[in-house]
Amino acid sequence: MAKIDQFFGNKELIKEIAKEVAGAFKTKANADNIEYSFDIVQGTGKIKNMNANTQFSFDPELDSKLNELKKALFDEDLSHIEKDSEEEAELMNKVTEFIREVCAEINFSYEDILQKVIRDVVLPNSQSIDIPLETIEILSLDIADYDSVPEPEKYMLRVGKVPDSNIETSKVVVLIHDRQEETGKTVQEIFEEEKLANPLFKFVTSVERGEKFLYDINVILYIDYSLSKMPPEEASMRDE
């Protein structure tokens, strides 16, 4: 039996993983790992459509059931399954159903946590009377395993340069990531060392670590960001 099989139909694991995802929302969500994009229909204050419009990304704790699920999904005991085979289709149907059940459990049991986090992180100056957030629904969980990728390479680097000069940005990034992995030093420490002796850094004025862009877990949501009513100015303009 493959490691992934223990998850299918297991109500206890569904509840445990749902709890872990909700806990990650509560403790890890911030402006850097929640992305959102939505349109409000002019003149109505209502959200334009019900498509996925928000994403929360994080890495699971090593001792969590969610991390066990991640590792099971990419375990070698599934390597015999051929691409586009009936066996692969059957496995993916089971995985999809398990993820659907986890999402349903989060939506049912942890709506208050989701709402508070979205209010605090996405709409920090809003009030429920103006934007009630009546619908917050997790649509899916996208799970990947980036454990083999060195941690420094999961972050973007912002490289500044002398105006009108040419630098080999990709080589600068690779060198810094490699040196981080080798030495454990910060981006700034490595930049300070290299700019004194390495010609590659001749026209580089600054290097800063940016936001993380590779996460193992991506939570996909639909959120109703509609206004409860039109602002007085817009409502009066519409009535004219």
C-alpha positions as CSV (number, residue, x, y, z in Angstrom):
1,M,0.0,0.0,0.0
2,A,1.3,3.4,-0.9
3,K,1.8,6.0,1.8
4,I,-0.9,8.2,0.2
5,D,-3.6,5.6,0.6
6,Q,-3.8,6.1,4.4
7,F,-5.3,9.6,3.8
8,F,-8.2,8.7,1.5
9,G,-11.5,8.6,3.3
10,N,-9.8,9.1,6.7
11,K,-12.0,11.6,8.5
12,E,-9.6,12.1,11.4
13,L,-6.8,13.1,9.0
14,I,-9.2,15.4,7.1
15,K,-10.0,17.2,10.3
16,E,-6.4,17.3,11.4
17,I,-5.1,18.8,8.1
18,A,-8.0,21.3,8.0
19,K,-7.0,22.4,11.5
20,E,-3.4,22.8,10.5
21,V,-4.3,24.9,7.4
22,A,-6.5,27.1,9.5
23,G,-3.8,27.4,12.1
24,A,-1.3,28.4,9.4
25,F,-3.8,31.1,8.3
26,K,-4.0,32.4,11.9
27,T,-0.3,32.4,12.6
28,K,1.5,32.8,9.3
29,A,-0.6,35.0,7.0
30,N,0.8,38.4,6.3
31,A,1.0,41.0,3.5
32,D,3.9,39.1,1.8
33,N,2.2,35.7,1.4
34,I,-1.4,36.7,0.7
35,E,-2.1,37.8,-2.9
36,Y,-5.4,39.0,-4.1
37,S,-7.0,40.6,-7.2
38,F,-10.6,41.4,-7.8
39,D,-12.8,43.9,-9.7
40,I,-15.8,45.8,-8.3
41,V,-18.5,46.6,-10.9
42,Q,-18.8,50.4,-11.2
43,G,-22.0,51.8,-9.9
44,T,-23.0,48.7,-7.9
45,G,-20.2,48.1,-5.4
46,K,-20.5,44.4,-6.1
47,I,-17.7,42.0,-7.0
48,K,-17.6,41.3,-10.7
49,N,-17.5,37.5,-10.7
50,M,-17.1,34.5,-8.4
51,N,-13.7,33.3,-9.7
52,A,-10.8,32.5,-7.4
53,N,-9.4,35.9,-6.4
54,T,-7.1,35.3,-3.3
55,Q,-4.2,33.1,-2.6
56,F,-2.4,32.3,0.7
57,S,1.0,30.6,0.6
58,F,3.0,28.9,3.3
59,D,5.2,25.9,4.1
60,P,3.9,23.2,6.4
61,E,5.5,22.4,9.8
62,L,7.8,19.4,9.5
63,D,6.0,17.4,12.1
64,S,2.5,18.1,10.7
65,K,0.0,15.8,8.9
66,L,0.0,18.3,6.1
67,N,3.7,17.7,5.6
68,E,3.1,14.0,5.6
69,L,0.5,14.4,2.9
70,K,2.9,16.5,0.9
71,K,5.7,13.9,1.1
72,A,3.2,11.0,0.4
73,L,2.1,12.7,-2.8
74,F,5.6,12.7,-4.1
75,D,6.9,9.5,-2.6
76,E,8.9,7.0,-4.7
77,D,6.2,4.4,-4.0
78,L,4.1,6.1,-6.7
79,S,6.9,6.2,-9.3
80,H,5.6,3.1,-11.0
81,I,2.4,4.9,-12.1
82,E,2.6,5.9,-15.7
83,K,1.7,9.3,-17.0
84,D,-1.8,9.5,-18.5
85,S,-2.6,6.0,-17.4
86,E,-5.9,4.8,-15.9
87,E,-4.1,4.3,-12.6
88,E,-2.9,7.9,-12.6
89,A,-6.4,9.1,-13.3
90,E,-7.8,7.0,-10.4
91,L,-5.1,8.3,-8.0
92,M,-5.8,11.9,-9.0
93,N,-9.5,11.5,-8.5
94,K,-8.9,10.2,-5.0
95,V,-6.4,13.0,-4.2
96,T,-8.9,15.6,-5.6
97,E,-11.7,14.2,-3.4
98,F,-9.5,14.2,-0.3
99,I,-8.5,17.8,-0.9
100,R,-12.1,18.8,-1.5
101,E,-13.1,17.3,1.8
102,V,-10.3,19.1,3.6
103,C,-11.4,22.4,2.0
104,A,-15.1,21.7,3.0
105,E,-14.0,21.1,6.6
106,I,-12.0,24.3,6.8
107,N,-14.9,26.3,5.3
108,F,-17.4,24.8,7.7
109,S,-15.3,24.8,10.9
110,Y,-12.9,27.8,10.6
111,E,-14.9,30.5,8.8
112,D,-14.3,32.9,11.7
113,I,-10.5,32.5,11.5
114,L,-10.5,33.0,7.7
115,Q,-12.7,36.1,8.0
116,K,-10.5,37.7,10.7
117,V,-7.3,37.1,8.8
118,I,-8.6,38.5,5.6
119,R,-10.0,41.5,7.5
120,D,-6.7,42.1,9.2
121,V,-4.3,41.4,6.3
122,V,-6.2,42.4,3.1
123,L,-8.6,45.0,4.5
124,P,-6.9,46.4,7.6
125,N,-8.9,49.6,7.7
126,S,-12.3,48.2,6.8
127,Q,-15.4,47.5,8.9
128,S,-17.9,44.6,8.5
129,I,-20.7,47.1,8.1
130,D,-19.0,48.4,4.9
131,I,-17.5,45.2,3.5
132,P,-19.2,42.3,5.2
133,L,-17.1,39.5,3.6
134,E,-20.2,37.4,3.4
135,T,-18.6,34.6,1.4
136,I,-15.1,33.2,2.1
137,E,-14.6,29.9,0.5
138,I,-11.4,27.8,0.1
139,L,-11.7,26.3,-3.4
140,S,-8.6,24.1,-3.4
141,L,-5.1,23.4,-2.0
142,D,-2.2,23.2,-4.4
143,I,0.6,21.1,-2.9
144,A,4.2,20.9,-4.1
145,D,7.4,19.6,-2.6
146,Y,10.3,22.1,-2.9
147,D,12.4,20.5,-0.1
148,S,15.2,19.8,-2.6
149,V,15.4,23.5,-3.5
150,P,17.9,25.4,-1.3
151,E,16.2,27.8,0.9
152,P,18.0,30.9,-0.4
153,E,16.7,30.1,-4.0
154,K,13.1,30.4,-2.8
155,Y,13.5,34.2,-2.4
156,M,13.7,36.9,-5.1
157,L,16.7,39.2,-5.1
158,R,16.5,42.9,-5.9
159,V,19.7,44.0,-7.7
160,G,20.5,47.7,-8.0
161,K,23.0,49.0,-10.6
162,V,24.8,52.1,-11.7
163,P,22.5,54.0,-14.2
164,D,23.1,53.2,-17.9
165,S,25.5,50.3,-17.0
166,N,25.1,46.6,-17.9
167,I,25.3,43.9,-15.3
168,E,24.9,40.1,-15.6
169,T,22.0,39.9,-13.2
170,S,21.4,36.2,-13.4
171,K,25.1,35.5,-12.6
172,V,24.9,37.8,-9.6
173,V,21.8,36.0,-8.3
174,V,23.3,32.6,-8.8
175,L,26.6,33.5,-7.1
176,I,24.8,35.0,-4.1
177,H,22.5,32.0,-3.7
178,D,25.4,29.6,-3.9
179,R,27.4,31.6,-1.4
180,Q,24.4,31.7,1.0
181,E,24.0,28.0,0.8
182,E,27.7,27.4,1.4
183,T,28.3,29.9,4.2
184,G,24.9,30.7,5.7
185,K,25.7,34.4,5.4
186,T,23.1,37.1,4.6
187,V,22.6,38.6,1.2
188,Q,24.0,41.9,2.5
189,E,27.1,40.3,4.0
190,I,27.9,38.5,0.7
191,F,27.4,41.6,-1.3
192,E,29.7,43.6,0.9
193,E,32.4,41.0,0.5
194,E,32.0,40.5,-3.3
195,K,31.8,44.1,-4.3
196,L,35.3,44.7,-3.1
197,A,37.0,42.0,-5.2
198,N,34.6,40.5,-7.8
199,P,34.4,42.3,-11.2
200,L,30.9,40.9,-11.6
201,F,29.8,43.4,-9.0
202,K,31.6,46.4,-10.5
203,F,28.4,48.2,-11.4
204,V,26.1,46.7,-8.8
205,T,25.1,49.3,-6.2
206,S,22.8,47.1,-3.9
207,V,21.4,43.7,-3.5
208,E,18.4,43.0,-1.2
209,R,16.5,39.9,-0.5
210,G,12.9,40.2,-1.7
211,E,9.8,38.3,-1.0
212,K,9.6,34.5,-1.0
213,F,8.1,33.1,-4.1
214,L,8.3,29.3,-3.7
215,Y,6.0,27.7,-1.1
216,D,4.9,24.1,-0.8
217,I,1.2,25.0,0.0
218,N,-1.0,27.4,-1.9
219,V,-4.5,27.9,-0.6
220,I,-6.8,29.2,-3.4
221,L,-9.9,31.1,-2.2
222,Y,-12.9,33.0,-3.5
223,I,-13.8,35.9,-1.3
224,D,-16.8,38.3,-1.8
225,Y,-15.2,41.7,-1.4
226,S,-18.4,43.5,-2.3
227,L,-19.5,46.7,-0.5
228,S,-22.6,46.4,1.6
229,K,-23.8,49.7,0.0
230,M,-22.6,52.3,-2.4
231,P,-20.6,55.2,-0.8
232,P,-22.8,58.3,-0.6
233,E,-20.9,60.3,-3.3
234,E,-21.1,57.5,-5.8
235,A,-24.8,56.7,-5.0
236,S,-25.8,60.3,-5.5
237,M,-23.9,60.5,-8.8
238,R,-25.6,57.4,-10.0
239,D,-29.0,58.8,-9.2
240,E,-28.4,62.1,-11.0
